[in-house]
Amino acid sequence: MVITDVRLRRVRATMPTDGDHWEERLVRPIDVYPEYRTRDDHEGGEQSPEGFAITAHFVEIETDDGLLGRAGPVPETVAWIIARELRPLLTGRDPIAGEKLWDQLHRAQVHGRQGVTMLAISAVDCALWDLRGRWLNQPVYRLLGGPTRDEVPAYASMLGFSVRDLDRVRARATEYKQRGYRAQKWFFRHGPASGYEGLRANVDLVRTVREAVGADYDIMFDCWQSMDVSYVTELADRIAPYQPRWLEEVAMPDRVDSYRQLRQRLRIPLAGGEHEYTRWGMRRFIDNGALDVVQPDIYWCGGLSETLKIAAYATAHDLVTIPHGHSAAATLHFSLTQSPMHTPYQEHLVKWNQIHQFFLADPVDPVNGLLRPNGKPGLGMELDLSRADAAEIVFQ
């Protein structure tokens, strides 16, 4: 069996929404500049009176036996790299030889060991796992050693919900607890450049969420790479009475020493790593004792193959690994195979998953806060093109 084609399928549709899909954006590293701090632009599509317009790209790897593996959606720039840079390295090759193919893709991209090229390698790796599952007529979690449990608790990741209207924060936090989610993560809107007014607003967010959900319920807060050691130290001191489970991405991922310093001085655990790549990048955080929770993104860090290696190294240091949630389908297969001690939750990005899974025939959605597999072969990447307004093969 050999790979005969690597296709990039572009699918478009308008997802119905009740008002604006994105109510609020999160703080960003570039917000240190005032011309960016007040912008409210969002990614993933365009809002219109009819709904939220989505353009999605899926990679499809086909073999001479008629098998097909799929992954996505990926951004257009990533789709282009797959078509132009990776396709020649895949055509005519054995799709079962995943380790060999990953190593060859990685070694061929001497200027692409991180960033969008690694996103492209990640998508290809996941598509090959999907193909191998279909070849063996088994869900991928069985190929990885079988499940450690029948269901995985999800935490609600509240990116895109308003955080400046505290009455809405209180109502949403209460609602998602009642939906059965075992924990919630909220996203700060302000960083150091917003001064003490922004700092107080961040603290008010934490206080409001804690008061809404009560005690003995995990709440987490994402700084999205946008802070520094002194600011996070002050923020952590002010929110410590509300007992957050962790603070996430407190600084840009290259600032490993900042994470190390903060982990040494704070009582609140630190999470991060979603914008780091491969086992070698994650090793810097782990070896420096910089994180309590490791968060590789399966669609960014090198794929499912690389995430398994990262998690194995993390567990050797008794660290928790909860992947960033940009692929609910692939992530569920990972989570099901891990010890509940080291992967206690799966992130469910409430608004992003509506976008990323809009074209999937079997989207991964929590029921009473729990994620369960459907048992179908592969990763569960069948498309429902009846939902599409247009579909075409691009970058031929």
TORLO-225457 format. One record per residue: x, z, y of N, C-alpha, C, O in turn; residue in one letter. Coordinates in steps of 0.2 Angstrom, whole numbers, plus 5000, padded with zeros to 4 digits. Example, Ala and Ser with C-alpha at 12.3 -4.5 7.8 and 13.67 -1.06 7.14 Angstrom:
BEGIN
506650394972506250394978506650394984507150424983a 506450354989506850364995506450395000506750405006s 
end
This chain:
BEGIN
500450004994500050005000500450005006500950045007m 500349955011500749955017500249945023499649935022v 500549965029500149965035500149885037500649855038i 499549865038499449795040499249785047499349725050t 498949835050498749825057498749895061498549945058d 498849895067498849955071498449935077498649895082v 497749955078497349925083497249985088497250045086r 497049965094496850015099496149985101496049935104l 495650035100494950015102494750055108494850115108r 494550015113494250045119493450045119493149995117r 493250105120492550115120492250145126492550195129v 491750125129491450145135490750165135490350135131r 490550215138489850245139489750285145490250315148a 489150305146488950355151488650415148488150405145t 488950465148488650525145488150565150488350575155m 487550575147487050605152487250675154487550715149p 487150695160487350755162486850785167486450745170t 486750855167486350885171486650905177486950965178d 486750865182487150875188487850855187487950815182g 488350875191489050865190489350895183489250955182d 489650855179489950885173490450935175490450985172h 490950915179491450965181491151005188491150975193w 491051065187490851105193491451135197491451145203e 492051135194492651165197493251145193493251135187e 493851135197494451125194494851185193494651235197r 495351185190495851245189496451235194496551185197l 496751295195497351295199497851245196497951245190v 498251215200498751165197499451175201499451205206r 500051165197500651175200500751145207501151175211p 500451085208500551045214500151075220500251055226i 499751125219499351165224499851205229499551225234d 500451205228500851235233500851195239501051215244v 500651135239500651085244499851085247499451065243y 499751095253499051105255498651045255498051045254p 498950985255498550925254498250915247497850875246e 498550945243498250945236497851005234497451005230y 497951065237497651125236496851115237496551155233r 496651075241495951075243495651015240494951005240t 495950975236495650925232495250945226495550995223r 494750915225494350935219494250875214493650875211d 494750835213494650785209494750805201495050855200d 494450765197494450785190494650725185494650665187h 494850745179495050695174494550675169494050715169e 494650625165494250615160493650565161493250545156g 493550545167492950495168492750505175493050535180g 492150475177491950465184491150485184490750465180e 491050535188490350555189489950505193490150475198q 489350495191488850455195488150485194488050525190s 487650455198486950485197486750475190486250515188p 486950425186486750415179487050465174486750465169e 487650495176487950535171488750525172488950515177g 489050545167489850545167490050485163490050485157f 490450445167490650375164491350395160491750415163a 491350375153491850395149492150325147491850275145i 492850325147493250265144493750295139494150335141t 493650285132494050315127494450265123494150205122a 495050285121495450235117495550275110495850335110h 495450235105495650265098496150215095496050155095f 496650255091497050215087496850205080496550255077v 496850145077496650135071497150105067497450045068e 497350135061497950115057497550085050497250125047i 497650025049497349995043497849975038498449955040e 497749975032498149955026497949895022497349875023t 498349865018498149805014497649825009497349785006d 497549895007497049915003496349925006495849935003d 496349905013495649915017495549985019495049995022g 496050025018495950095021496050095028496450055031l 495750145032495850155039495950225041495550265039l 496450235045496450305048496450305056496650255059g 496150355058495950345066496150415069496150465066r 496350405075496450465080496250445087496250395089a 496150505091495950495098495350535100495150575096g 495150525106495350475111496050495114496250555114p 496350445116497050455120496950415127496550375127v 497350435132497350405138497550325137497950315132p 497450285142497550215142498350205141498550165138e 498750245145499450245145499750255138500250225136t 499450305135499650325128499450265123499850245119v 498850235124498650175120499150125120499350085116a 499350105127499850055128500550065124500750015121w 500750125125501350145121501350135114501750105110i 500750155111500650145104500650065102501050045097i 500350025106500349955105500949925106501149875102a 501349935111501949905113502549935110503049895108r 502649995109503250025107503250055099503750045096e 502650075097502650105090502350055085502550065079l 501950015087501649965082502149925078502049925072r 502649905081503249865077503549915072503749885067p 503549975073503950025069503450045063503650075058l 502850025063502350045058502049995054501950005048l 502049935056501749875053502249855047502849855047t 501949855041502249835035502549905031502949895026g 502449965034502750025031502250055027501650045027r 502450105023502050145018501750205022502150245025d 501050205023500750255027500750325024500650375027p 500950325018500950395014501650425016501650495015i 502150395018502750415020502750445027503150425031a 502350495028502250525035502950555038503050545044g 503350595034503950625037504450565039504750575044e 504450515035504950465036504750425043505150415047k 504050415043503850375049503850415055504050395060l 503750485055503850525061504550525063504650515069w 504950535058505650535060505950475063506350475068d 505650415061505950355064505650345070505950315075q 504950355071504650355078505050395083505150375089l 505150455081505550505086506250475087506450475093h 506550455082507250435084507350365088507750355091r 506750325087506750265091506650275098506850235102a 506350325100506150335107506650385110506450445112q 507250355112507750405114507550425121507850475123v 507150395125506950415132506250445131505950445137h 505950455125505250475125505150535120504650535117g 505650575120505550635116505050685118504850735115r 504750675124504250725127503750675131503750615130q 503250705134502850665138502350625135502150635129g 502250565138501650525135501950485129501450475125v 502550475128502750445122502650495116502450475110t 502750555117502650605112501850615110501650625105m 501450605115500750595114500550545110500150545106l 500950485111500750425107500950435099500650425095a 501550465098501750485092501350535088501150535082i 501050585092500550635090499950595087499750615082s 499650555091499050515089499150475083498750475078a 499750445082499950405076499950445070499650435065v 500250505071500350555065499650575063499550585057d 499250595068498550615066498150565062497750575058c 498250495065497850445062498150435054497750415050a 498750445053499050435046498750495042498650485036l 498750555045498450605041497650595039497450605033w 497350565044496650545042496650485037496150495032d 497050445037497150385032497250415025496950395020l 497750465025497950495018497350535015497250535009r 496950565019496350605017495850555014495550565009g 495750505017495350455015495550415008495150405004r 496250405008496550375002496450424996496250394990w 496450484997496350534991495650564991495450604987l 495250534996494550554996494450634996494050664993n 494850665001494850735002494950755009495250715013q 494650805012494750825018495450845019495750875014p 495750835025496450845026496650925025497250935022v 496250965026496451035025496551055018496951095016y 496251015013496451015006497150985005497551015000r 497350935008498050905007498550955010499150955008l 498351005014498851055017498851115014499151165016l 498551115008498551175004497951215003497851264999g 497351185006496751215005496551275010497051295013g 495951285010495751335016495951405014495951425008p 496051445019496151515019495451555020495451615019t 494951515022494351545024493851485025494051435025r 493151505025492651455025492451435032492151385033d 492651475037492451465044492951505049493351545047e 493051475055493551495059493151515066492751475069v 493251575068492951595075493251555080493851545081p 492751535085492951495091492951545097492551585097a 493451525101493351555108493151505113493351445113y 492651525117492451475122492951465128493051515131a 493151405129493651395134493251365140493051305140s 493251395146492751385151492951345157492751345162m 493451305155493751255160493151205163492751185159l 493151205169492651165172491951195175491651165178g 491851255173491351295175491551335182492151345183f 491051335186491251365193491551435192491251475188s 492051455196492351525196492251555203492451605204v 492051515208491951545215491251575216491251615220r 490851555212490151585212490151635207489951625201d 490251695209490251755204489651765200489651795195l 489051755203488451755200488351715194488151725189d 488651645195488651605190489151615184488951605178r 489651645186490151665181489851725177489951715171v 489551765180489251825176488751795171488651815166r 488251755174487751725169488051685164487851685158a 488551645165488951605160489251645155489251635149r 489651695157489951735152489451775148489651775142a 488951795150488451825146488151775141488051795136t 487951715144487651665140488151655134487851645128e 488751645135489151615129489351675125489551665119y 489351735127489351795122488751795118488851805112k 488151785121487551785117487551725112487151725107q 487851665113487951615109488351625103488351585098r 488651685103489051705097489851695097490151705092g 490051665103490751665104491151725103490851775107y 491651735100492051795099492451815105492651875105r 492551765109493051775115492951725120492551675118a 493151735126493151675131493751675135494151725136q 493951615137494451605142494251575148493951515148k 494451605154494251575160494851555164495451575162w 494751515169495351475172495351495180494951485183f 495951525182496051545189496051475193496251425191f 495751485199495751435204496351435209496451385213r 496651495210497051505215497751525213497851555207h 498251505216498951525215499351555221498951575226g 499951565221500351595226500151565233500151605238p 500151505234500051475240499351495243499251475249a 498851515239498251535242498251605245497751635248s 498851645245498951705248498551765245498251755239g 498451815249498151875246497351865245497051895241y 497051815249496351805248496251765241495751785238e 496651725239496651695233496751745227496451745222g 497251785228497451835223496851885222496651895216l 496451905228495851945227495351905223494951935219r 495251845224494751805221494951795214494451805209a 495551795212495751795205495551855201495251855196n 495651915205495551975202494751985201494552015196v 494451965206493651965206493451925200492951955197d 493751875198493551835192493551875186493151875182l 494151905185494251945179493852005179493552015174v 493752035185493252095185492552075183492152105179r 492352015186491651995184491551975177491051995174t 492051945174491951925167491951985163491551995158v 492352035164492352095160491752135161491452155156r 491452135167490852175167490252135164489852175161e 490252075164489752035160489752045153489252045150a 490352045150490352045142490452115140490352125134v 490652165144490752225141491352245138491852195138g 491452305136492152315132492152295125491652265123a 492752295122492852275115492652205114492252185109d 492852155119492652085118493252055122493452075127y 493552005118494251975121494051925126493651885126d 494451935132494451885138495151865139495551915139i 495251805140495851775142495851735149495351715151m 496451725152496451695158497051645159497551665157f 496851585161497351535161497651525168497251515173d 498351525169498651515175498851445176499051425182c 498851405171498951335171499651315174499651275179w 500151345172500851335175500951345182501451315185q 500551375186500451365193500751435197500651435203s 501051475193501251545196501951555195502351515192m 502251615197502951635196502951705195502451735194d 503551725194503651795191503351845196502951895193v 503451845202503251895207502451895207502151945207s 502251835208501451835208501151855202500651895203y 501351835196501051855190501151935189500651965186v 501651965191501752035191501252075195500952115192t 501152045201500652075205499952065202499552115202e 499752005200499151995197499052035191498452065190l 499552035187499452075180499352155182498952185178a 499652175187499552245189498852265191498552315189d 498552215195497852225197497352215192496852245192r 497452175187496952155182497052195175496652195171i 497552235175497752275169497152315167496952325161a 496752355171496252395169495652355166495252385162p 495652295166495152255163495352225156494952195153y 495952245154496152235147496052155145495752145140q 496352115148496352045146496752035139497252065138p 496551995135496851985128497551945130498051965126r 497551905134498251875136498151835143497551815145w 498751825146498851775152499151715149499651715145l 498951655151499151595148499551555153499351545159e 500051515151500451475155500551495162500351465167e 500951555162501051585169501451545173501451555179v 501851505170502351455174502451395171502251385165a 502751345174502851285171503351295165503751335165m 503251245160503551265153504351265153504651285149p 504651225158505351235159505651295161506251315160d 505151345164505451405166505351455161505051505161r 505751445155505751495149505951565151505651615149v 506451565156506651635158506151675162506151735161d 505751635165505151675169504751705164504451755165s 504551665158504151695153504451755150504151805149y 505151745149505451805145505451865150505351925147r 505551855156505551915161504851945161504852005161q 504351905161503651935162503451965155503152015155l 503651935150503451975143503852035143503552085140r 504452045146504752115145504452165150504452225148q 504152145156503952195160503152205160502952255163r 502752155157502052165157501752195151502052185145l 501252225151500852255145500352205143500152205137r 500152155147499752105145500152045141500652025143i 499952025135500251975131500251915135499851895139p 500751865133500851805136500751745131500951755125l 500351695133500251635129500451575132500551575138a 500651525128500851465132501151415127501151425121g 501451355130501751305125501351245125501551195121g 500751245128500351185127500651115130500551065127e 501051125135501351075138502151065136502551035139h 502251095130502951085127502851045121502351025119e 503451015119503450965114503850975108504451005109y 503650965102504050965096504351035094504251085098t 504551045088504851115086505451135090505551195091r 505851085093506451105096506251135103506551175106w 505651105106505451135113505151205112505351245116g 504751215107504451275105504951325103504851385105m 505551305100506051355098506351385104506551445103r 506351355110506651385116506251455118506551505119r 505551445117505151505119505151555114505251615115f 505151535107505151585102505851625102505851685101i 506451585102507051615102507251665108507551715107d 506951645113507051685119506551745120506551785125n 506051755115505651815115505151805121505051855124g 504951745122504551735129503851725128503451725133a 503551725122502851715121502551765115502951785111l 501951785116501551825110501151775107501051785101d 500851725110500451675107500651605108500851585114v 500851565103501051495104500551445103500051455099v 500551405108499951355109500151285109499951245114q 500451255104500551185104499851145103499451165100p 499851085107499251045106499450995101499950955102d 499050985096499150945091499150875093499550835090i 498750855098498850785100499350775106499450715108y 499750825107500350815112500950835109501450795111w 501050885105501650915103502050875098502650885096c 501750825095502050785089501550775083501750745078g 500950795084500450785079500350845074500650895075g 499950835069499850885064500450905060500550965059l 500850855059501450865055501950915059502250965056s 502050905065502450945069502151015071502551065071e 501551015072501151085073501251125067501351185068t 501251105061501351145055502051175055502151225053l 502551135057503251155058503351215063503651265062k 503051195069503051245074502751315072502951365073i 502151305068501751365066502151405061502251465061a 502551375057502951405051503551445055503651495053a 503851415060504351445063504051505067504351565068y 503451505070503151555074502951615069503151675071a 502751595063502551655059503151685056503051745055t 503751655056504351695054504551745059504851785057a 504251735065504351785070503751825071503651865076h 503251825067502651865067502251855073501951895076d 502251785076501851765082501251735080501151705074l 500751735084500151705083500151635086500551615091v 499851585082499851515084499151495084498751495079t 498851475090498251455092498251385096498451395102i 498251335092498351265096497951265102497351285102p 498151225107497751205113497251155110497351115105h 496651155113496051125110495851055111495251035111g 496351005112496150945114496050895108495850835109h 496050925102495750885097495450935092495750965088s 494750945093494450995089494450975081494451015077a 494350915080494350895073495050905069495050935064a 495550885072496250895069496350965069496650995064a 496251005074496351075075496051115070496251165067t 495451095068495051135063495351135056495351185053l 495651075054495951065048496651105048496751135043h 496951115054497551155054497351235053497551265049f 496851255057496651325058496351345051496551405049s 496051305047495751325041496351335036496251375031l 496951315037497451325032497951385034498351395030t 497851415039498251465042498051535040497451545039q 498451585040498251655039497851675045498051665050s 497251705043496851735049497251785053497051795059p 497751815051498251855055498551815060498651845066m 498851755059499251715063498851665067499051635072h 498251645065497751605068497051635068496651605065t 496951685073496351715072495751675076495151695074p 495851635080495351595084495551525084496151505082y 495051485085495151415088494851405094494351425096q 495251375099495051355106494451305105494551255102e 493951315109493351265110493351255117492951295120h 493651195119493551175126492851155127492751095126l 492451195130491651175130491551105134491251065131v 491851095140491651035143492150975141491850925140k 492750985139493150935137492950905130492950845129w 492750955126492450935119491850885120491750845115n 491450895125490850855125491150785127490850735125q 491650775131491950705132492350685126492150625124i 492750715123493250695118492850675112493050635108h 492250715111491950705104491250665105490850655101q 491150635111490550595113490450535108489850525106f 490950505106490850445101490950465094490950415090f 491050525092491150545085490550555082490050585084l 490450525076489850535072489750605069489150625069a 490250645068490250715066490650755071491250785068d 490450775077490850815081490850885078490450915075p 491450915080491550985078491351035083491551035089v 490751065082490451115087490251175083490051185078d 490451235087490251305084489551315083489151295087p 489351345078488751375076488751445076489151475072v 488451485081488451555082489251575082489451625080n 489551535086490251555087490751535082491351555082g 490551505076490951495071491051415069490551375070l 491651395068491751325066491851315058492151355055l 491451265056491451255048491651185047491451145051r 492051175042492151105040491551065037491151105034p 491551005037490950965034491150935027490750915024n 491850945025492050925019492150855018492250835012g 492050815023492150735022492850725022493350755024k 493050665019493750645018494050635025493750615030p 494750645025495150635031495050695036494950745034g 495050675043495050725048494350725051494150765055l 493850675049493250675052493150635058492850655063g 493450575058493550535064493150465064493250425067m 492550475060492150415060491750405067491650455070e 491750345070491450335076490650315076490450285071l 490250335080489650315081489550265087489450285093d 489650205086489750155091489050135094488950105099l 488450165091487850155094487750195101487350175105s 488250235102488250275108488650235113488650265119r 488950185112489450145116489050095120488650065117a 489150085126488950035130489349965129489149915130d 490049985127490449925126491049945122491250005122a 491249905117491849925113492249855112491949805111a 492949865112493349805111494049825109494249885110e 494349785106495049795104495549775109495449715112i 495949815112496449795117497149805115497349825110v 497549775120498249775119498449735112498849765108f 498149685111498349645105499049615105499249585101q 
end
